[in-house]
């Protein structure tokens, strides 16, 4: 059917409500349009439908438009969600919100701690439980008095603050009220004389207060006040949360959570989940069933926070769950926290029984190379009396090991890094020109060979001669303590200091290294005597500047006698096999207290393991992991050259007694004194002995100076097994030739 209409389409007469849908429009053939003339009617082709069909068609078209719009929105959202920049921005927003929440909790906890003086209360509780002597109870009374003063002071300050607020607020009210009364009184006078209107002034007053209310936080500008407050709050808490807080689980990056739901960030939820999945602890499981960790909030003495290259926290464990049981399950506990066993360290702090002190390293933080040894840079000396940088702790801080008044024991499997640690200590010791170092390696290796020119003694090998030479040195050193004691008495001092060591050659520091010491202590003839003299030497040599370092791969009472470890102050346990060996080095009960090196692994053909990492006691303020520095052979050789230069240029005045030094020096006779009963002596040893004998004359001599003096004196330098030697026979022959020449000259002069 064709319908014509000048303006549009309408239905037929019998269906006035029907709608005609324009399907096609065409012009009638032979018609045209002209400007200013009547528009020719258009011809529409369509289909007449009923009202019901029309409504259904409208609904179908609307659904199609809605579906198309939804698909467009989905495409936009999907594009944004999969775009890396959009995802990064979303993660940043979530992470920032997490930092804000964490920072808010930390600041709230700090305010609560300050308000309730929790630090003093904890210290008082600890002293009440563990106080044993008069000093402890005196400190307890002082802390209680301090707590009372703080509480009373806080109450007084709060009372004064309230009074001040009332005073100032009352003053403001009085001033405003007085001002309004004066203003309205003046307006009333103006109204009486016809110069003004009291109603206008009243409207001005009400308008002023309306404006004040409007701009206040309760007025129409409250969104601006709220936004400013939120920004100020965020600026205060976000930096705190980023530095010290823990992101909640919902704020953690999805990539950081394994498929089983374990979080690599050890926050409260992750730690509780790790504890929940420890087997063999029925009391702990019962506590979780009763709601501990969910409806019953655990007591966090120290919430999880960043601590060096890891996280630290303290949690009060439920009744019947000792910390020792958690330590026994350290491997499973570390697995639940997505860590290696060496990266998780549970312990029970002193004075806090029942508290789990947990430190969890960042993944991989305890692997990889350690930074360069600090003393490699520069050309200056080290100081035996202030200590030597030996490694870094788990927080990445440099640890300085003391040599003065200290002795060392190191044990661990072969390839765990014992010698590397001692080489670092000895390298620092030889950089002090005052220090004399003797090294006995009771096995065949060349670890200490690069520093041989600067060592007083270097003997290697497990033969009887080397063992006896080591024992003779220890006996001589123990006898020398009497000389050192008399020297201290002469100077009126109780212990050696650097000033005294520079002044008196008898008090120069001595460092003795006995590597593979099991060969000494387990020797059939010398073992028992060695254990006795070492125990007495270590016990008595503390103030005499004598330091002894023992190393052994076998941590047992046979290879490392109990009476030796008992008096040794610094202990390092590298990769070790079992609990008994661990406690033989670090002390009884160390393993149960979490001070354990059992989980450390020595270097193998498959990888470096935990080489250079040790659990130490006495080197740092608290027992903990130490990653020692590593020096290559070339670096040790460079340090040795530098040490020789420092040694040659160091000329302290020698006052070993009251005898005056002779103005004339006889080089050959001094060589005889140095040789003593020896038939031969290494040139490096001879030079050091000459320096000790007459520092004023030989103090600045080098190996080149010494060699030139020997050539001038006609004493040849012999070679044996790669060592440069001076023989007693050659010195005697040179003295004889000199005497013959002098006799001939004297005879010629008399003639």
C-alpha positions in Angstrom: 0.0 0.0 0.0 1.3 3.5 -0.8 0.5 6.4 1.4 1.2 10.0 0.5 1.6 12.9 2.9 3.1 16.3 2.6 4.7 16.3 6.1 5.0 12.7 7.1 3.3 9.3 7.3 0.0 8.5 9.1 -2.0 5.5 9.5 -5.2 4.7 7.5 -8.6 5.9 8.5 -9.6 2.6 10.0 -6.4 2.4 12.1 -5.7 5.9 13.5 -3.3 4.6 16.2 -1.1 2.5 13.9 2.4 3.6 13.2 3.9 3.7 9.7 7.6 2.9 9.7 9.5 4.6 6.9 11.1 1.8 5.0 11.9 3.5 1.8 11.3 7.0 0.4 11.2 7.9 -3.2 9.9 10.7 -5.4 7.1 10.4 -7.8 8.5 10.2 -11.3 8.2 13.5 -13.2 8.1 15.8 -10.1 10.7 18.4 -9.3 11.3 21.0 -6.5 11.9 24.7 -7.2 12.8 27.5 -4.8 9.8 29.5 -3.7 7.4 26.9 -5.0 5.3 24.4 -3.0 7.1 21.3 -2.1 5.9 18.3 -4.0 4.5 15.5 -1.7 6.9 12.6 -0.9 6.0 9.0 -1.4 6.6 6.5 1.4 6.7 2.8 1.2 5.8 1.1 4.5 3.9 -1.6 6.3 0.9 -1.2 8.5 1.2 -3.2 11.7 -1.1 -3.5 14.7 -0.5 -1.8 18.1 0.8 -5.1 19.7 3.2 -5.7 16.9 4.4 -2.1 17.0 5.1 -2.3 20.8 7.0 -5.6 20.3 9.1 -4.1 17.5 9.8 -1.0 19.7 11.0 -3.3 22.5 13.2 -5.4 20.2 14.9 -2.3 18.8 15.5 -0.8 22.3 17.1 -4.1 23.4 19.3 -4.1 20.3 20.4 -0.6 21.1 21.1 -1.5 24.8 23.1 -4.5 23.8 25.2 -2.5 21.4 25.9 0.2 24.1 26.8 -2.5 26.7 29.2 -4.1 24.3 30.8 -0.8 23.6 31.2 -0.2 27.4 32.7 -3.7 27.9 35.2 -3.1 25.1 36.3 0.2 26.7 36.6 -1.4 30.1 38.4 -4.4 28.8 40.8 -2.3 26.9 41.5 -0.2 30.0 41.8 -3.2 32.3 44.3 -5.0 30.1 46.4 -1.9 29.3 49.6 -2.1 31.3 49.6 1.6 32.2 46.1 1.3 33.5 46.9 -1.8 35.5 50.0 -0.1 37.0 48.0 2.9 38.0 45.3 0.7 39.6 48.0 -1.2 41.6 49.6 2.1 42.7 46.2 3.4 43.9 45.6 0.2 45.9 49.1 0.1 47.2 48.9 3.7 48.4 45.6 3.0 50.1 47.3 0.1 51.8 50.1 2.3 53.0 47.6 4.8 54.3 45.8 2.1 56.4 49.1 0.6 57.7 50.5 4.1 58.6 47.3 5.0 60.4 47.6 1.8 62.5 51.2 2.5 63.3 50.6 6.1 64.3 47.6 5.0 66.4 49.8 2.4 68.1 52.5 5.0 68.8 50.0 7.4 70.3 48.6 4.7 72.5 52.1 3.7 73.6 53.0 7.3 74.5 49.7 7.9 76.2 49.9 4.7 78.3 53.7 4.7 78.7 54.0 1.1 77.4 57.8 1.2 77.2 58.2 1.9 80.9 55.5 -0.6 81.8 57.2 -3.3 79.8 60.6 -2.6 81.3 59.1 -2.6 84.8 57.3 -5.9 84.2 60.5 -7.5 82.9 62.5 -6.3 86.0 59.8 -7.5 88.4 60.0 -11.0 86.9 63.8 -11.2 86.3 65.3 -8.9 89.0 67.9 -10.7 91.0 70.2 -8.2 92.7 70.2 -4.8 94.4 71.0 -2.9 91.2 68.0 -4.5 89.4 65.7 -3.4 92.2 67.2 0.1 92.3 66.6 0.5 88.6 63.1 -0.9 89.1 62.3 1.8 91.7 63.7 4.5 89.4 61.5 3.3 86.5 58.4 3.2 88.8 59.1 6.7 90.0 59.6 7.9 86.4 56.3 6.2 85.3 54.5 7.9 88.2 56.0 11.3 87.3 55.0 10.8 83.7 51.4 9.9 84.6 51.0 12.7 87.0 52.7 15.2 84.7 50.4 14.1 81.8 47.3 14.5 84.0 48.4 18.0 85.1 49.2 19.1 81.6 45.7 17.9 80.5 44.1 19.8 83.3 46.0 23.0 82.5 45.2 22.6 78.8 41.4 22.3 79.6 41.6 25.4 81.8 43.4 27.4 79.0 40.8 26.3 76.4 37.9 27.4 78.7 39.7 30.6 79.5 40.3 31.5 75.9 36.9 30.3 74.6 35.2 32.3 77.4 37.2 35.4 76.6 36.3 35.1 72.9 32.6 34.7 73.8 32.7 37.8 76.1 34.5 39.9 73.4 32.0 38.9 70.7 29.0 39.4 72.9 30.3 42.8 74.1 30.9 43.8 70.5 27.4 42.8 69.4 25.8 44.6 72.3 27.7 47.8 71.6 26.9 47.5 67.9 23.2 47.0 68.5 23.1 49.7 71.1 24.7 52.1 68.6 22.2 51.0 66.0 19.3 51.6 68.4 20.5 55.2 69.1 20.7 55.8 65.4 17.2 54.4 64.9 15.8 56.8 67.6 17.4 59.9 66.0 16.4 58.7 62.5 20.0 58.2 61.3 19.8 54.4 60.8 17.8 51.3 61.1 18.0 48.8 64.0 16.6 46.1 61.7 19.3 46.5 59.1 22.0 46.2 61.8 20.4 43.1 63.1 20.3 41.6 59.6 24.0 42.5 59.4 24.8 40.6 62.6 22.8 37.5 61.5 24.4 37.6 58.1 27.9 37.7 59.7 27.1 34.6 61.7 25.5 32.9 58.7 28.7 33.5 56.8 30.8 32.1 59.7 28.6 29.0 59.8 28.8 28.7 56.0 32.6 28.6 55.9 32.9 26.4 58.9 33.2 22.6 58.6 29.5 22.3 59.5 28.5 24.7 56.7 28.0 24.4 53.0 31.8 24.2 52.5 32.1 20.9 54.4 33.3 19.0 51.2 36.3 21.3 51.0 37.1 20.9 54.7 36.7 17.1 54.4 39.0 17.0 51.4 41.6 19.1 53.2 41.4 16.9 56.2 41.8 13.7 54.1 44.8 15.1 52.3 46.4 16.2 55.6 45.8 12.7 57.1 47.2 11.0 54.0 50.3 13.2 54.0 50.9 12.1 57.6 50.2 8.4 57.4 51.3 7.3 53.9 55.1 8.0 54.4 54.9 6.1 57.7 53.1 3.1 56.2 55.5 3.0 53.2 58.6 3.0 55.5 57.4 0.8 58.4 54.1 -0.7 57.6 52.9 -3.9 56.0 50.5 -4.0 53.1 47.2 -5.8 53.9 46.4 -8.9 51.9 44.0 -7.1 49.6 46.6 -4.5 48.7 49.3 -7.0 47.7 50.1 -7.4 44.0 48.5 -10.5 42.5 51.9 -11.5 41.1 53.3 -11.7 44.6 50.9 -14.4 45.8 51.5 -18.0 44.8 48.7 -20.2 43.5 48.2 -21.7 47.0 47.5 -18.3 48.5 50.8 -17.9 50.4 52.0 -14.3 50.6 55.6 -13.4 50.2 55.0 -10.4 52.4 55.1 -11.8 56.1 52.3 -9.6 57.4 50.0 -10.7 60.3 47.8 -12.8 58.1 50.7 -14.6 56.5 52.4 -15.4 59.8 49.2 -16.7 61.4 48.5 -18.8 58.2 52.1 -20.2 58.4 51.6 -21.1 62.1 48.2 -22.7 61.4 49.8 -25.2 59.0 52.5 -26.4 61.3 52.0 -30.1 62.1 52.6 -31.9 65.4 51.3 -29.1 67.6 47.8 -30.1 68.8 47.6 -27.3 71.4 48.2 -24.7 68.6 45.6 -26.3 66.4 43.1 -26.2 69.3 43.9 -22.5 69.9 43.0 -21.8 66.2 39.8 -23.8 66.5 38.8 -21.7 69.5 39.2 -18.6 67.4 42.8 -17.5 68.1 43.8 -15.4 65.1 40.2 -14.7 64.1 37.6 -13.9 66.7 40.3 -13.8 69.4 42.8 -11.2 68.4 46.5 -12.3 68.9 48.8 -10.1 71.0 51.4 -8.5 68.7 54.1 -7.1 71.0 55.8 -5.8 67.9 53.7 -5.7 64.7 55.4 -6.7 61.4 57.7 -3.9 60.2 60.6 -3.4 57.9 64.0 -4.3 59.5 67.0 -4.1 57.3 66.6 -6.5 54.4 63.6 -8.2 55.9 60.7 -8.0 58.3 60.6 -8.4 62.1 57.8 -9.0 64.5 57.0 -10.3 68.0 53.9 -12.4 68.8 52.7 -13.8 72.1 52.0 -17.5 71.4 49.0 -19.3 72.9 49.2 -21.3 76.1 51.0 -24.6 75.7 52.9 -23.6 72.6 56.6 -22.9 73.5 58.8 -21.1 71.1 61.1 -24.0 71.1 58.5 -26.1 69.3 58.3 -23.5 66.5 62.1 -23.4 66.2 62.1 -27.2 65.8 59.7 -26.8 62.8 61.7 -24.0 61.2 62.0 -25.7 57.8 58.2 -26.1 57.5 57.6 -22.7 59.0 59.9 -21.1 56.4 58.2 -23.1 53.6 54.8 -21.7 54.7 56.3 -18.2 54.5 57.7 -18.9 51.0 61.3 -18.7 52.2 64.4 -20.8 52.5 65.1 -22.0 56.0 68.2 -19.7 56.2 65.9 -16.7 55.6 63.6 -17.4 58.6 64.9 -16.9 62.2 62.4 -17.6 65.1 63.7 -17.1 68.6 62.6 -16.3 72.2 64.0 -13.0 73.5 65.4 -12.7 77.0 62.9 -11.3 79.5 59.9 -12.1 77.2 59.0 -15.7 77.8 56.3 -17.1 75.5 57.0 -14.4 72.9 58.0 -15.5 69.3 60.6 -13.0 68.0 60.6 -13.6 64.2 62.8 -12.1 61.6 62.0 -13.0 57.9 64.4 -12.0 55.2 63.3 -10.7 51.8 63.5 -13.5 49.2 67.1 -13.9 48.1 68.4 -11.1 50.4 70.9 -13.5 52.0 72.4 -14.8 48.7 74.6 -13.2 46.2 78.0 -11.5 46.7 78.7 -9.2 49.6 80.0 -5.7 49.0 83.7 -5.0 48.8 85.8 -5.0 51.9 85.8 -1.4 53.2 89.6 -1.4 53.9 90.4 -2.2 50.2 90.0 1.5 49.4 92.6 4.0 50.4 96.2 3.5 51.5 95.9 4.2 55.3 96.5 1.8 58.1 94.0 -0.2 60.2 93.8 -0.3 64.0 94.0 -3.5 66.0 92.5 -1.7 69.0 89.4 -0.4 67.3 88.5 -3.4 65.2 88.4 -4.8 61.7 85.4 -4.8 59.3 84.6 -8.5 59.0 81.2 -8.6 57.2 77.6 -7.5 57.1 74.7 -8.5 59.3 71.2 -9.5 58.0 70.2 -5.8 57.9 73.1 -5.0 55.5 75.1 -3.1 58.1 78.9 -3.4 58.3 80.0 -5.4 61.3 83.3 -4.4 62.9 85.0 -7.4 64.7 87.1 -6.5 67.8 90.6 -8.1 68.0 91.8 -6.5 71.2 90.7 -8.5 74.3 89.0 -11.0 72.0 89.6 -14.6 70.9 87.9 -16.5 68.1 86.6 -20.0 67.3 85.2 -20.8 63.9 83.8 -24.2 62.9 82.0 -25.5 59.9 82.1 -28.0 57.1 84.9 -27.7 54.5 84.0 -25.1 51.9 81.8 -23.1 54.3 84.0 -20.0 54.5 86.0 -20.3 57.8 89.4 -19.4 56.3 87.9 -16.6 54.2 86.6 -14.9 57.4 90.0 -15.3 59.1 91.9 -14.1 56.1 89.8 -10.9 56.2 90.6 -10.5 59.9 94.3 -11.1 59.4 94.4 -8.8 56.4 93.1 -6.0 58.6 95.5 -6.9 61.4 98.6 -6.7 59.2 97.5 -3.2 58.0 98.3 -2.1 61.6 102.1 -1.7 61.6 102.3 -2.6 65.3 100.8 -6.1 64.9 102.8 -9.3 64.7 101.0 -12.3 63.2 101.8 -16.0 63.4 99.8 -18.4 61.2 99.9 -22.2 61.6 97.8 -24.1 59.0 97.9 -27.7 60.2 97.1 -29.0 56.7 98.6 -28.5 53.2 97.0 -25.5 51.6 98.1 -22.1 50.3 95.3 -19.8 51.7 97.7 -17.6 53.6 100.6 -17.6 51.1 99.8 -14.2 49.6 100.4 -12.4 52.9 103.5 -14.4 53.8 106.0 -11.4 53.4 104.2 -9.6 56.3 103.7 -12.6 58.6 106.0 -13.3 61.4 105.5 -17.0 61.0 103.7 -19.1 58.4 103.9 -22.8 58.8 101.7 -25.3 56.9 101.3 -29.0 57.1 100.0 -31.7 59.4 103.4 -33.2 60.2 104.7 -33.5 63.8 107.3 -30.7 63.3 104.6 -28.1 62.4 102.4 -29.2 65.3 105.3 -29.0 67.7 106.4 -25.6 66.3 102.8 -24.4 66.9 102.9 -25.6 70.5 106.3 -24.1 71.1 105.0 -20.7 69.9 102.0 -21.0 72.3 104.3 -21.8 75.2 106.6 -19.0 74.4 103.7 -16.6 74.1 102.3 -17.8 77.5 105.8 -17.2 79.0 105.8 -13.7 77.3 102.7 -12.7 79.3 105.0 -12.3 82.3 107.2 -9.9 80.3 104.1 -8.0 79.2 102.8 -7.9 82.8 106.0 -6.4 84.1 106.0 -3.8 81.2 102.4 -2.8 82.1 103.5 -2.5 85.7 106.4 -0.2 84.7 104.0 2.0 82.8 101.4 2.0 85.6 98.7 0.7 83.3 96.1 -2.1 83.7 95.8 -3.0 80.0 97.7 -2.4 76.7 96.7 0.6 74.7 97.8 1.8 71.3 99.9 4.6 72.9 101.7 2.0 75.1 102.2 -0.4 72.2 103.8 2.4 70.1 106.0 3.4 73.1 107.1 -0.1 74.2 108.0 -2.9 71.8 107.3 -5.5 74.5 103.6 -4.6 74.3 103.1 -4.9 70.6 99.9 -6.8 69.7 100.2 -10.5 68.7 97.7 -12.4 66.6 98.0 -16.2 66.4 96.0 -18.2 63.8 95.7 -21.9 64.2 93.7 -23.3 61.2 92.7 -27.0 61.3 93.3 -26.9 65.0 92.0 -30.4 65.4 95.4 -31.6 64.4 96.9 -29.8 67.4 94.3 -30.8 70.0 94.0 -34.4 68.8 97.8 -35.0 68.6 98.8 -38.0 70.6 101.8 -36.3 72.2 101.0 -32.6 72.2 97.2 -32.5 72.3 96.6 -32.4 76.1 99.5 -30.0 76.7 98.1 -27.7 73.9 94.6 -27.7 75.4 96.1 -26.7 78.8 98.3 -23.9 77.6 95.7 -22.5 75.2 93.0 -22.4 78.0 95.5 -20.6 80.3 96.7 -18.3 77.5 93.2 -17.3 76.4 92.0 -16.8 79.9 95.0 -14.7 80.9 95.9 -12.8 77.7 92.8 -10.6 77.5 94.5 -7.3 78.6 97.9 -8.1 77.1 96.9 -7.5 73.4 97.1 -11.2 72.4 94.5 -12.6 70.1 94.2 -16.3 69.1 92.0 -17.6 66.3 91.0 -21.3 66.0 89.4 -22.9 63.0 88.2 -26.5 62.6 85.8 -28.4 60.4 85.0 -30.8 63.3 83.0 -29.2 66.0 83.5 -31.7 68.8 85.0 -31.8 72.3 88.0 -33.7 70.9 88.9 -31.3 68.1 87.9 -28.2 70.0 88.1 -28.8 73.8 85.3 -27.6 76.0 87.8 -25.7 78.2 88.9 -23.7 75.2 85.5 -22.8 73.8 84.3 -21.9 77.3 86.8 -19.0 77.6 86.6 -17.9 74.0 84.6 -14.7 73.5 83.8 -14.8 69.8 82.3 -17.8 68.1 81.3 -18.4 64.5 79.5 -21.4 63.3 79.3 -21.9 59.5 77.5 -24.7 57.8 77.3 -27.5 60.3 75.9 -31.0 60.3 73.8 -31.4 63.4 72.4 -29.9 66.6 75.2 -31.3 68.8 78.0 -29.8 66.7 76.1 -26.5 66.6 75.9 -26.3 70.4 79.6 -27.4 70.7 80.6 -24.1 69.0 77.9 -21.7 70.0 77.1 -23.0 73.5 74.7 -25.4 75.0 71.1 -24.6 74.3 71.8 -22.4 71.3 70.0 -24.6 68.9 66.8 -24.6 71.0 67.0 -20.8 71.3 67.0 -20.4 67.5 70.8 -19.6 67.4 71.5 -22.3 64.8 73.7 -22.8 61.7 72.2 -26.3 60.9 70.2 -25.0 58.0 73.3 -23.4 56.3 74.8 -25.2 53.4 78.5 -25.4 52.4 79.7 -24.8 48.9 79.4 -27.8 46.5 80.0 -28.5 42.9 76.3 -27.7 42.3 76.6 -24.2 43.7 78.1 -21.8 46.3 75.5 -22.7 49.0 75.8 -20.3 52.0 79.5 -20.0 51.8 80.8 -17.1 54.0 77.6 -17.0 56.1 77.8 -17.9 59.8 75.8 -17.8 62.9 78.0 -15.8 65.3 77.9 -15.1 69.0 80.0 -12.4 70.7 81.0 -10.6 67.5 77.8 -8.6 67.4 75.7 -7.3 70.2 73.3 -10.1 69.8 73.7 -13.6 68.2 72.8 -13.5 64.6 73.8 -14.2 61.0 77.0 -12.7 59.6 78.0 -12.7 56.0 81.8 -12.2 55.9 83.7 -10.2 53.3 85.7 -12.1 50.7 89.1 -11.2 49.5 90.7 -12.8 46.4 94.3 -13.8 46.4 95.2 -10.8 44.3 93.4 -8.5 46.7 95.3 -10.1 49.6 98.6 -9.6 47.8 97.7 -5.9 47.3 96.8 -5.6 51.0 100.1 -7.3 51.9 102.1 -4.8 49.7 100.3 -2.0 51.4 101.0 -3.5 54.8 104.7 -3.8 54.0 104.9 -0.2 53.0 103.1 0.9 56.2 105.4 -1.3 58.3 108.5 0.2 56.7 107.4 3.8 57.2 106.3 3.3 60.8 109.1 4.2 63.2 107.8 4.2 66.8 110.4 5.0 69.5 111.5 1.8 71.3 111.7 1.9 75.1 111.8 -1.8 76.0 113.9 -1.0 79.1 115.9 1.6 80.8 119.1 0.8 78.8 120.4 3.4 76.5 120.8 2.4 72.9 124.3 2.3 71.6 125.2 5.1 69.2 127.0 2.6 67.0 125.1 -0.2 65.2 126.9 -3.4 64.1 124.7 -5.0 61.4 126.5 -8.3 61.4 126.4 -8.6 65.2 122.7 -7.7 65.2 122.2 -10.6 62.7 123.9 -12.9 65.1 121.5 -11.8 67.9 118.6 -12.3 65.6 119.7 -15.8 64.5 120.3 -17.0 68.0 120.5 -20.8 67.9 118.9 -21.0 64.5 121.1 -22.2 61.6 119.1 -20.3 59.0 116.3 -17.8 59.0 114.0 -16.4 56.4 115.0 -12.9 55.2 111.5 -11.5 56.0 111.7 -12.9 59.5 115.2 -11.5 60.0 114.1 -8.1 58.9 111.2 -8.0 61.3 113.5 -9.2 64.1 116.0 -6.5 63.4 113.2 -3.9 63.5 112.1 -5.2 66.9 115.7 -5.3 68.1 116.5 -1.7 67.1 113.5 0.2 65.8 115.3 3.5 65.7 117.8 2.2 63.2 116.0 -0.5 61.3 112.5 0.8 61.5 112.3 2.3 58.0 114.2 -0.6 56.3 112.5 -2.4 53.5 113.3 -5.7 51.9 115.4 -3.9 49.3 117.3 -2.0 52.0 118.0 -5.3 53.8 119.2 -7.0 50.7 121.6 -4.2 49.9 123.0 -4.3 53.4 123.5 -8.1 53.1 125.4 -7.6 49.8 127.6 -4.9 51.3 128.3 -7.2 54.3 129.1 -10.0 51.9 126.4 -12.2 53.3 124.7 -14.2 50.4 121.0 -14.7 50.2 120.2 -18.4 49.9 117.1 -20.1 48.3 115.3 -23.1 49.7 111.8 -24.2 48.7 111.1 -20.8 47.3 112.1 -19.0 50.5 114.9 -16.4 50.8 117.2 -17.4 53.7 120.1 -16.1 55.7 122.4 -18.8 57.0 124.3 -18.5 60.3 127.5 -19.9 58.7 127.5 -17.2 56.1 127.1 -14.5 58.8 129.9 -16.0 60.8 132.1 -16.2 57.7 131.4 -12.5 56.9 132.3 -11.5 60.5 135.6 -13.6 60.2 136.5 -11.9 56.9 135.7 -8.5 58.3 138.0 -9.2 61.3 140.8 -10.4 59.0 140.4 -7.3 56.8 140.4 -5.0 59.9 143.5 -6.8 61.3 145.3 -6.3 57.9 144.4 -2.7 57.9 145.6 -2.2 61.5 148.9 -3.9 60.6 149.3 -1.7 57.6 148.6 1.4 59.7 151.2 0.4 62.3 153.8 -0.3 59.6 
